Amino acid sequence: MTLHGPAIRLTVLLGEADQFHHRPTYTEIVHRAHAAGLAGASVFRGVEGYGRSNHIHTTRLLSLSEDLPMAVVIVDTEARVRAFLPELEELQLAGLVLLEPVEVVGRAVADEDDAP
């Protein structure tokens, strides 16, 4: 799917150890986004951060390197992303869910599926 122009970015901030039915929550989000036909989803692993617990999690200290911050980022049209939000509600997330308007201006590399 080619996306161009106004869009919305959905970012879910959560912990690496967060689980939904014995599966990492970030994996569950990506699989649900794929099943919903969203344009794409990426997961980014943080190297340091803290949240509600107020404990700093970092890769620099072995004892605290568990439960690093994770960000799941999805970009698609506003209508498609908003239609996906009930899927996230089912997961009862402990992290933050952010929506931000963005403009898609192009791709760095075209997918084989997009070739003429």
Residue pairs with C-beta under 8 A, 6 or more apart in sequence:
1 37
1 39
2 114
3 39
3 75
3 76
3 77
3 104
4 104
4 105
4 106
5 103
5 104
6 77
6 78
6 101
6 102
6 103
6 104
7 75
7 76
7 77
7 78
7 101
7 102
7 103
7 104
8 75
8 76
8 77
8 78
8 81
8 82
8 99
8 100
8 101
8 102
9 73
9 74
9 75
9 98
9 99
9 100
9 101
9 102
10 72
10 73
10 74
10 75
10 76
10 81
10 84
10 97
10 98
10 99
11 71
11 72
11 73
11 74
11 96
11 97
11 98
11 100
12 26
12 29
12 71
12 72
12 88
12 93
12 95
12 96
12 97
12 98
13 51
13 69
13 70
13 71
13 95
13 96
13 97
13 98
14 25
14 26
14 69
14 70
14 72
14 93
14 94
14 95
15 51
15 57
15 67
15 68
15 69
15 70
15 94
15 95
16 24
16 26
16 45
16 66
16 67
16 68
16 69
16 70
17 66
17 67
18 24
18 25
18 26
18 70
18 93
18 94
18 95
19 25
20 28
20 91
21 28
25 91
25 93
26 43
26 70
26 72
27 43
28 91
29 41
29 72
29 87
29 88
29 91
30 41
30 43
30 72
32 84
32 87
33 40
33 41
33 74
33 84
33 87
34 41
36 80
36 83
36 84
36 87
37 80
38 74
38 76
38 80
38 81
38 84
39 74
39 75
39 76
39 80
40 74
40 75
40 76
41 72
41 73
41 74
42 72
42 73
42 74
43 70
43 71
43 72
43 73
44 70
44 71
44 72
44 73
45 68
45 69
45 70
46 68
46 69
46 70
46 71
47 58
47 59
47 68
48 56
48 57
48 58
48 59
48 60
48 68
48 69
49 56
49 57
49 58
49 68
49 69
50 56
50 57
51 69
51 95
52 94
55 64
56 64
57 64
57 65
57 66
57 67
57 68
57 69
58 64
58 65
58 68
59 65
59 68
74 81
74 84
75 102
75 104
76 84
78 101
81 99
85 97
88 97
107 114
